[in-house]
């Protein structure tokens, strides 16, 4: 009878070990599935942000191009005013001279910014 009890005890322990192993494997499967879902979700969020960034870059380029157009018009008018003032021997106010210089600087800055943004956009695409 003692041998019989030991055999049954060993069988019970083997079953417990097997069930524990299956439980661990089941948890691993759940972790893998959960991790995969999280990774997919984050990937989709990242892709949405990329498309949003491309749209924002394009919008910024359009705004900078408008700024450049206005600055070019202002610079051309400023140069014309300088010629007229020189012709009649008048001095321009310092604020007018500063505005003309500012327009020139704005043109340079916007051209560089547009180039940089276009480069960034091409890297993203």
Secondary structure, DSSP 8 states (H G I E B T S, - for coil): -HHHHHHHHHHHHHHHHHHHHHHHHHHHHHHHHHHHHHHHHHHHHHHHHHHHHHHHHHHHHHHHHHHHHHHHHHHHHHHHHHHHHHHHT----HHHHHHHHHHHHHHHHHHHHHHHHHHHHHHH-
